[in-house]
Amino acid sequence: MPLLVRISASWCMQVHDWVDDAVIDGKKVLVPRKPKPWWRRQLRRLRDRLRENRP
């Protein structure tokens, strides 16, 4: 209960889509990781379209 007393209305929660497992101080935790750049997906789509249109 002492930890719950510290919670205030100014706290906010974050949700991470991209996480990795890690062990910190002997405890298993999830750590956020950066998502792949948005342009990589666009580049892949463009490459696939160009391959389809080749004679």
PyMOL commands that set and color helices and strands:
alter all, ss='L'
color gray80, all
select helices_A, chain A and resi 2-5+38-53
alter helices_A, ss='H'
color red, helices_A
select strands_A, chain A and resi 19-24+27-32
alter strands_A, ss='S'
color yellow, strands_A
deselect
rebuild
show_as cartoon
